[in-house]
Amino acid sequence: MTTPIHVVCPHCDAVNRLPPQRLADGGRCGQCHRALFDGHPFTLGQASFERHAARSDIPLVVDFWASWCGPCKMMAPAFEAAASRLEPRARLAKVNTEDEQGLAMRFGIRSIPTLAIFVGGQERARQAGAMDTNGIVRWVEAYL
């Protein structure tokens, strides 16, 4: 028997267990019944960040950004497009550093946009500066 993969729902933050062979199918949340993967990044706050980073078996790619940041706005469509190319191998999420200053301080975010990859609750890689879709995908795939 294959060990199930834990996937945290981007809508209700419930932890779901999926057989690895069903990961490509996406699956639906057992609690809210919405799609676990929809090819779009989602927003994380302090509480949801902890759950998604620590409880999911899927790498979490976080875009630390701010609404006043020109390069962040420029990279947003590329990050959106990368989500559809990387899911379900990786989960993409956004943290607004203005709204979530505690997370920005905790991870020492000094420039934005900054991308970080979390696996098992631990940061594995970080990249500062705007990238295009192909650059984001290549960078993430290097750590998968």
Residue pairs with C-beta under 8 A, 6 or more apart in sequence:
2 19
2 20
2 21
3 20
4 17
4 18
4 19
4 20
5 17
5 18
5 19
5 20
5 23
5 57
5 58
6 15
6 16
6 17
6 55
6 56
6 57
7 15
7 16
7 17
7 18
7 23
7 27
7 36
7 56
7 57
7 58
7 88
8 14
8 15
8 16
8 51
8 52
8 55
8 56
8 91
9 15
9 16
9 29
9 31
9 32
9 34
9 36
10 36
10 38
10 42
10 52
10 91
10 93
11 29
11 32
11 34
11 42
12 29
12 31
12 32
12 34
13 47
13 48
13 51
13 52
14 29
14 30
14 31
14 32
15 51
15 55
15 56
16 27
16 29
16 30
16 31
16 36
18 27
18 36
23 88
24 88
26 35
26 36
26 37
26 88
27 35
27 36
27 37
28 34
28 35
28 36
29 35
29 36
36 88
37 87
37 88
37 91
38 87
39 83
39 84
39 87
40 80
40 83
40 84
41 63
41 79
41 80
41 83
41 92
41 93
41 94
42 92
42 93
42 94
43 93
43 94
43 95
43 96
44 52
44 62
44 93
44 94
44 95
44 100
44 103
45 95
45 99
45 100
46 100
46 102
46 103
49 62
49 95
49 100
49 103
52 60
52 91
52 93
53 60
53 118
53 121
54 120
54 121
56 91
58 88
58 89
58 90
58 91
59 89
59 90
59 91
59 117
59 118
59 119
59 124
59 140
59 143
59 144
60 90
60 91
60 93
60 117
60 118
60 119
61 86
61 90
61 91
61 92
61 93
61 115
61 116
61 117
61 118
61 140
62 92
62 93
62 94
62 95
62 115
62 116
62 117
62 118
63 72
63 75
63 79
63 92
63 93
63 94
63 95
63 113
63 114
63 115
64 95
64 97
64 103
64 104
64 107
64 109
64 112
64 113
64 114
64 115
64 116
65 72
65 75
65 76
65 94
65 95
65 96
65 97
65 112
65 113
66 72
66 96
66 97
66 98
66 112
67 73
67 96
67 98
68 98
69 112
69 113
71 112
71 113
71 129
71 130
72 112
72 113
72 130
74 130
75 113
75 130
75 131
78 130
78 131
78 132
78 133
78 135
78 136
79 92
79 94
79 136
81 133
82 92
82 133
82 136
82 137
82 140
83 92
85 133
85 137
86 92
86 137
86 140
86 141
89 144
90 117
90 140
90 144
95 103
95 104
97 103
97 104
97 109
97 112
103 109
107 116
107 123
110 128
111 128
111 129
112 128
113 128
113 129
113 130
114 126
114 127
114 128
114 129
115 126
115 127
115 128
115 131
115 136
115 139
116 123
116 125
116 126
116 127
117 123
117 124
117 125
117 126
117 140
117 143
118 124
119 143
124 143
125 139
125 143
127 139
131 139
